[in-house]
Amino acid sequence: MKDWAELAIEIADKRGADYADIRIIERKHQAIEMQNQIPTRLEFDESLGWGIRVLVNGCWGFAASAELTREAIENTVKKAFELAEASRRLNQAELQLAPEPVHIENWTTPIHHDPFQVPLEEKLELLDKIYQICHRITGVKTVLGQMGFIRRHQFFANTEGSRIEQTIYLSGVGYAVIASDGDDVQIRSYPNSFGGQWAGMGYELIYEWPLLENAERIGEEAVALLKAPDCPDKVTDLILDGSQLALQIHESCGHATELDRVLGYEANFAGTSFLTQDKLNHYRYGSDIVNLYADARPDHTAGAGTFAFDDEGVQAQETDLVKNGILVGYLYSRDTASIIGASRSNGCMRTSNWNRPPIIRMTNISLRPGTGTLDDLIADTKDGIYMETNRSWSIDDRRYQFQFGTEIAWEIKNGKKTRILKNPTYGGITPEFWQSCDAICGQNEWVLWGIPNCGKGQPMQEIATSHGAAPARFRKVHVGVAHV
């Protein structure tokens, strides 16, 4: 792997690249899905390939290949140069790379149990046990269980002298219980919806979450939703659980602070951002207690967006995005850092695999915790709604107006959770919503929630990220009902 990388860098250098970098990536992936007692997906795949970027006369060219031969390397580097030349005819301004120290490093996600060494039979047995618990509950029709595991071994080299080897593990697990009475269908998920919980861990993730212990509760809640009244349409105080708040952070802060969106590079496909450059360092994004930050560092937590170095060889960092409610930062790269006056990239260039160029992506974007517990927060709320676990999301292409739905809600009366409500939604405008935040629970309630499939780019790149959050309260939010 290393010898081939050295050859590609040597060829690019001799051809006159101002800069070049290469990523050789060996990726292993296992996906397991079970519907009731029937395995509906047993997938195992591996891939090996490499992609090279060249900067020529201030313009990028990228090419990739699954072949590791001298002829393939020469042809692929040549193609990257041709694409850089084609880019030059379209671009007027030359790109400038912010400096980055040379790194000679080797890093591996610390794991206790290699998920690829755990027998398939053990994984299927766990999902079957979850089914056995849930299907005994009258009204439960379907139990969907899933697991996923990724091992990514990567070698990075550039013409500046960096040589970085990383092995990154991701693990995920979750299940959903579907109940029906013939007229209505409701769903409850655990630990989270749409892929479950993901983290930069080994199989110990599955051991650590109380999956069996919560199965009966989740099944009973799915059935209870069938007879529950709809969420009322009104303006009220809203408490979000940490997993739903994680998605709120993802959509309304994470994507909104990606600098390529701010600059309009993503406009045709995924949209731009209302957090334009003129707002930096003075725009009120949220209330004084809202502090949002990006942190990919391995010593932070085992997030799905954790690494030692990003995909252009920049060391993982912590970056404040919103501090005491004020927009103070973006997510950016070596070639966009100078646009906002930064002297160095903050390490947010990531690629989904060897055949995709790195683009600006979220790392772990989190909300700093406050104080107290969820019980304290509910007791402090006279009248409101508590919502839990995402079911749907919609946000405009500037990340400004949104509506989210959750699987379940509870009415709060005089500081106590009362009746269950179904089909709940809430909506608003991003800065108004975050400015209404007046309470955030403490560190003991804070969880780093993983999202396995954030999509961006053309062609599409799916990548994993995490968002740390504790339950929080927002005042005078419009809630209602979604008919799904």
N, C-alpha and C positions, 0 to 999 in steps of 0.2 A: 504493500500500500504506500509506504513512504517513498520507495524508489520511484514509483510511477509519478507521485506528486512532484518530486524533485525534477524529473524529466520534463513535465508539463511547464513548470515554472521556468526552467532553463530555456525551453523553446520560446515561451512568451517573452522572456527578457531579451533574447537574441533578436526577436522580430521587432523589438523597439517599443514594447508596451511601457507607458508611463508608470503603470502599476498593474499587477495581476494577482489573483488569488484563486485557489483551488480547494474544493471540498470533495473528498472521496468518502462516500457514505455506504455502509453496510447496514441494512435495516431488516429487522425480524419482527413479525407481527402475528399475534394470535387473537382471534375473535371467537367468542362462544356465546350463542344465544339459545335459550330454551323456552318454548311455549308450553305451559303445563308440564307434561313429562316427555315432550318430544323435542329433541335437539333440532332446531331449525337453521342453525348456522354453526359449522365447525370449520373454521378457516385458519390456515397457517400459510404464510407467505414470506418469502425472503427476496431481497433485491440488493444488488451491488452496482454502483456506477459512480460517475464523477461529473462535476460541472465546474467550468472555469469562467471567471470574469476577467476581462482585460479593459483597462482604461487607456484609450489612445486619443491623443489630442483633445482631452477633456470629455470624451464620450465613452459610454459603456458598451461592451459587447459581451454576450453570454452564449455559451454553447455547452452541450452535455453529451455524454456517451455512456453506454453500458459496456463498452469494450475497453480493456486495459492492454493494449498493444502499442508499440511505437507508432505504427501507421495510423491507428485510431487517434492517438494523442496529437500527432502532427496535424491530421485533418481537422480535428475538433478545435484546436487552437487557431488554425487558419480561419475556420468558420466564425469564431468569436471575433477575430480581427475584421472580417468582412462586415459583420453586424455593427461593430463599432464605427466603421467607416460610413455605413448606411445611416447610423444615428447622427453622425456629424453633419450630414446634409440637411437634417431636420432641425437640429438644435443650434441656437445662436450662442448661448453662454456655455463656457467650459466649466466642468465640475471641478471643485477643489476638495481634496480629502483632508479632514482634520487629522492631526498627528495622533499616533497611538504607539505606545512603547512596544518593543519587540518582546514577544512572549514565547518561551520554550516550556511547555507545560503538558501534563498528563492528568486528567481528572475523570473519575467514575462516580456516578450516583451511588451513595452508600446504601446498600441493601442488605437485608438479613436473610431473605429467602428468594432465590432466583425463581421468578414465576415460570420460566421455561423448563425448570427441573421438577415442578410439581405435576404429578400425573393428571392426565385429563379426567380420569375416573374420579379423582378427589374433587375436582372442580364441578363436574356434573352432579356428584352426590350432594354437594352443598346446595346447588340450585334446586335439586329435587326435594331436599328437606324444606326449603322455603315454600315450595309448592304444596307439600304435604300439610304444612301448618295452615296455609291460607285457604286451600280448597275445602276444608271442613266447615268454613263459615258460609252459611246460607246466603245466596246472592252473589257470591264470587264466581265469576265465569271463566276468567283467564288470569294466569300468572305468567308474566314475562320476566325472565331472569337473563342477565348478561354479565360477561366479563371480557376484559380486553387487556392485552399486554404488548408493550413495544420495547425493543432493545435497539438502540441506534449507536453504532460505532462509527466514529468520524475522525478523519485526519484532515487538518487544515494547514495550508502553507501559503505564504505570499512572498512577493519579491522584496519585501522589507526585511525578511529574515524570521518571521514568526513561524513556529512549528507547534501545532496544538493538537493533541489527541484527546478525544472525549468519548466516553461511553455513557449514554443516558438511558435510564429505565423509566418507563411509565406503566402504571397499573391502574385498572378501573374496575368497578363492580357496582351493580345496582339491580333493582327489580321494581316492577310495576304490577299492581293488582287492579284488575278491571271488574267492576260490578255492574249488573244490569237487572232490571225488573221487567223488561219488555218494553217499557215506555221511555226509559232514561238509561244512560250509560255514564258511569263516573269512574275516575281513576285516582289511585294514590300510589306514590312512588317513595322509594327509600334506597339509599340515603338522600338521593336527589333524582330529579327527572332527567329525561333525555341523555341517557348514558351513565347515570349514576354518579358516583364520586370517583375522581381521578387524582392521582398524586405522583410525584417523582419518588416512588418507592418500589419495593419488590412485593412479593406475595403477602408480606406482613400487613399490607393495607387491608386485605380481606380478613385476616385474623383480628385486626384491631377494631373493625366496625361491628357493632352488635346486630348483625343481619338477622339471625334467627330470633333473637330476643324481641325484635320490633315487628316481626312478620304478622303476628296475630292482630296487633294494634292497627297496622296499616290496612289489613283486610277489613277489619271492623269499621274503620273510618270510611273506606270506599263504599261499603254497604250503607252506612249511616247517611252518606251524602245523597242517596237515592230519595230519601224522605225529607231531606232538609229543605228549608225555604231558600229562595234565591237571595243573593246579596242585594240589599236595598240600594236604590239609586239616590245618593245624597252626598253632601260635602261633610266630611267628618275627620277625626284624627285617625291616622293609619299607622299601625305597627307592622313592619315587615320582618320575617324571620331572616336569618343570615344567608340561606341559600338563595332566596328571591332577591335579597339586596345585592348578592354577588352578581346576578345577572343585570341588575340595574346599573351597577358599577361598570360592568363589561360594555353595555350598550351606550350609556350616556356619558361615561368618562373615558374608559379605555380607548374605544374607537375615536371618540371626539378629540383626544389629545395626540393621535398619531399624526406626525407632522406632514406626511405625504397627503393626507386628507385635507389638512389645513391649507396646504399649498395648491390643492386642486388636482394632484396627480391621479387620484382615485375617482374623480368625478363621474366618469362615464359608466363605471360599474357599481361601485359601492358607496358613492356619494362623497361629500366634503365634510366640513365641520363648521359649526357656528362659533367655535373658539378661535377666531382669526387672530393673526399676529398682533394687531393693534390692541388686543385685550390683555396681552401678557403683562403680568405683575401689577395689575390694578383692577381687573374685572372681578366682580363678586359672583362667583360660581355657586357658593353655598353659604350656610350660616357659619358663625365663628367656630363651631365645634367640628366642622367638616374638614378633615385632613386626609387627602388621598395621595398615594405614592406608588411608585413602581419599584420592585425589588426582585431581581433575579438571582441574587447571591446565594450560593449553597449554604452559607451559615445563617440565612434568614429562616426559611422553613422548606420542607420538602414539597414544593409546589410543582404543578404540571408545567409551569413556565420557568423552572429553575435550571441554571447551567452555570458553568464557570466562565465561558466565553461565548459571545454570540457568533453568528455565522459570517462575520467579517473580521473575526479575531480580536474583538474588543472585550475587555474584561467586564464581567457582570457588575452592576452598580445599583445603588439605591438613588432614586430621583423623586423629589417632591413634585407633585402635579398641582395639587390644590392645598394651600396652607392657610389655616384659619379662615377658610372660605374663599380665598383669593387665588385665581389662576396664576401659577408661578412656573409651570414647566410643560414640556412636550416630550414625546417619544421620538427619537431621531437617530440619524445614521452619520457616518463619517462625511458623506457628501452633502448632507443638509445641515450639519451643525453650524457652519459659518453663517447660514441664512438668518439664524436667530442670535448670532453673536456668541455662540458657544465655542470653546477652545478644543473640545473633545466630544466625540460621540458618547451617548450614555448607554450604548450597548443594546440596541433594540432591533437589530437586523437579524431576521430568522428565515429559514427556508424549510419547507415541509419534507423535501427529499432532494436527492442528487440532481434530478432533472428540472429543478426550479431555481431561479435566481433568488437570493435573499432580498426581502423587502421589509419595510418597517412594520413590526408587529408588537403587540402587547407582550409583556413578560408576566409577572404577578402584580396585578394592580389591586391595591387593598385600601380599605377605610380603617384608619386608626381607631382603636376601641376607646370607649369612655369609661363609665363606672356603673356598677350595679348589675343586677340580673334581669332576665326577662320577666320573672315574677314581680320584681320591684317596679318595672316599667308598666306592666299591666295594672298593678295596684295603684299606680299614679295617674292612670287614665280614666276619667269619669265616663266618657262616652266615646266609643270608637270601634274599629275593626282591626282584627289581627289576621294577616294573610300568610300562608305558608306554601312553599314548593311551587315552582313555576309550571304553568301549563301553556302559555302562549305569550308572544311578544310582537310588538310592532313599533317601529320608530322611524321617523322620516330621514331622508338622506343627508340632513345636516346635523342629526343627533339632537334635535331640539324638541319636537313634540313626540309624545309616546303614549302607548297604552299597553299594559301588561295584564295577563290573567294568571291566577294561581289555582292550584287544585282544590284548595280548601280555605275556609276562613271561619273565624269565630267572632261573634258579636261581643263587645265589651260594655258592660253596664256597671257603673259605680265601682270600678276597679277590679271586676271579676269577668273571666271568660264565661259566656253563657251558651247560647245555642250555636250549633254549626250552621254555616251558610255555604251554599254551593254556587258554582259558576262566578266567582268574584273577579272583578277587574278593578284597576285603578288607572288613572291617566293624568297627564299634565304637561307642563313645559319644564325642560330640564333645570334651568337655573332657579325657577320659582319653586320647584319641588325640593331641590337641595337646600334652598334658603329657608324652607319651612322645617328643616330637621332640627329638633330641639332636645333630643336625647339619644344617646348611643350606649348600649350595654358594654360591660367591662371585658377584660381580657379572658376571663373564664368562659365567656359565651362566644368568643371569637374563634372562627373556623376558617381555614383556607380551603375554599371550595373550588374543585377542578372542573374545567370545561374542556372536553376532549376534541371538539370539532369546530373551532372558530374558523370561518371561511373568509378569504380575502384574495384579491389578485385575479389576473387573467393571464394564463389559465389558472383555475382555482387552486388555491393552496389551503388545506385544512391543517390546523396546528392546535396544540393544547396550551392552555393557560390557566391560571388560578386567580381567585379573588378572595382576599380575606375580609370577613365581615362579621360583626355581631348584630343582633337585632337592634333596630332603631325606630324612632317615632318621628312621624311627619304630620304637621298640623294642617287642618283644613284642606284635605285632598278629596278630589271627586272620585268616588267609588261607584260601582254599578254591577251589572250582570252581563255576562257573555253567553250568548246562545250558541252552543257548539254541538 
